[in-house]
Structures are given as C-alpha cells and as structure tokens.
C-alpha cells in the first residue's frame, strides 16, 4: 500500500515537473506566426534596439541584439502575437536598469 502511494507521488511529480518545463516553450501554430521582419521592425521602432539575429528556439522567436545604449539584449517572443515572454539585459559598466523600469510618476 505504501509503495503504491510513493509510486503515484513520484509519477505525479515527474508529470508536473515536465509540464512546468514545457511552459517555457511557445506552442502557437506555425500558420499563425508573423514574419521575423515584423518583429525586427517592431523592436527597432518601439525601443531603438539594433537586432543582430532572430531565430526559432523551442517554438519562440529568440532575438539577440543591443539596446540604444549598447547593452546586450536577449529576448524571447511568442511568434504569432509577438508578445514578449522573457527579456535578459547584460548591462555594460555604465548600464542603468532605470531605462527598463516603469517610472512611479508614469500614467
């Protein structure tokens, strides 16, 4: 009885951990994806980023480039909606995260 309970708990934990890991992937149908150039234009116009590369990684668009101050950017976007999923910024010596944080006075 006890071993059956332990087996069920182990199986459940494996299934749930697999689900949590799969959550990082994008699962939108390829037929709904927007062009990479659309994403490139969007980030260049909205944020002033220079894009070095956009590739598909785990079903998401993975963008590498630099912001307007030269800080290295790595971002993941949902390919159909072009919504930002993750953003990693490697600030240089004079980098400042305030550019990426909302101002308390912003409306």
C-alpha positions in Angstrom: 0.0 0.0 0.0 2.8 2.4 1.0 4.8 1.6 -2.2 1.8 2.3 -4.4 1.3 5.7 -2.8 5.0 6.5 -3.3 4.9 5.4 -6.9 1.8 7.6 -7.5 3.5 10.6 -5.9 6.7 10.0 -7.9 4.8 9.8 -11.2 2.7 12.9 -10.4 5.9 14.9 -9.6 7.5 13.8 -12.8 4.4 14.8 -14.8 4.1 18.2 -13.1 7.8 19.0 -13.5 7.6 18.2 -17.2 4.6 20.5 -17.5 6.5 23.3 -15.8 9.5 22.9 -18.1 7.3 22.9 -21.2 5.7 26.2 -20.1 8.8 28.0 -21.3 8.1 26.8 -24.9 5.8 28.6 -27.3 3.1 26.4 -28.8 1.3 28.7 -31.3 0.5 27.1 -34.7 3.1 27.9 -37.3 0.3 29.0 -39.7 -0.4 31.9 -37.2 3.2 33.2 -36.9 4.1 36.7 -38.0 7.3 37.3 -40.1 10.6 37.8 -38.3 11.0 41.1 -40.1 7.8 42.3 -38.4 9.3 41.6 -35.0 12.6 43.3 -36.1 10.7 46.5 -37.2 8.6 46.5 -34.0 11.6 46.4 -31.6 13.7 48.8 -33.7 10.9 51.4 -33.8 9.5 51.0 -30.3 12.7 50.5 -28.3 15.5 51.6 -30.6 17.2 48.2 -30.4 19.6 47.0 -33.1 18.8 43.4 -34.0 21.7 41.1 -34.7 19.7 37.8 -35.1 16.3 36.3 -34.8 16.0 32.5 -34.7 13.4 30.0 -33.6 14.1 28.3 -30.3 11.6 26.0 -28.6 8.8 27.4 -30.8 9.6 31.0 -29.8 11.4 33.8 -31.6 14.7 34.3 -29.9 16.1 37.8 -30.6 19.7 38.9 -29.9 20.8 42.4 -30.3 21.7 45.6 -28.4 19.6 48.4 -26.9 20.2 52.1 -27.8 22.9 52.4 -25.2 24.8 49.3 -26.4 23.7 46.8 -23.7 23.4 43.3 -24.9 19.8 42.1 -25.2 18.4 38.6 -25.5 14.6 38.3 -25.7 12.0 35.6 -26.4 8.8 36.5 -28.2 5.6 34.5 -29.0 5.8 34.2 -32.8 2.0 34.7 -33.5 1.3 37.6 -31.1 4.8 39.0 -30.9 4.3 39.4 -27.1 7.5 39.5 -25.1 7.9 36.3 -23.0 11.4 36.9 -21.5 14.0 39.6 -21.6 17.6 39.4 -20.5 19.8 42.5 -20.5 23.6 42.4 -19.9 24.4 45.9 -18.8 27.8 47.4 -19.5 29.9 49.3 -17.0 27.7 52.4 -17.2 24.4 50.5 -17.7 21.3 51.5 -15.8 18.2 49.4 -15.3 16.1 52.5 -14.8 15.5 52.6 -18.5 13.6 49.4 -18.2 11.6 50.1 -15.1 8.4 52.0 -15.1 8.5 55.4 -13.5 6.4 55.8 -10.4 5.0 59.0 -11.9 4.1 57.4 -15.2 0.4 57.4 -16.0 
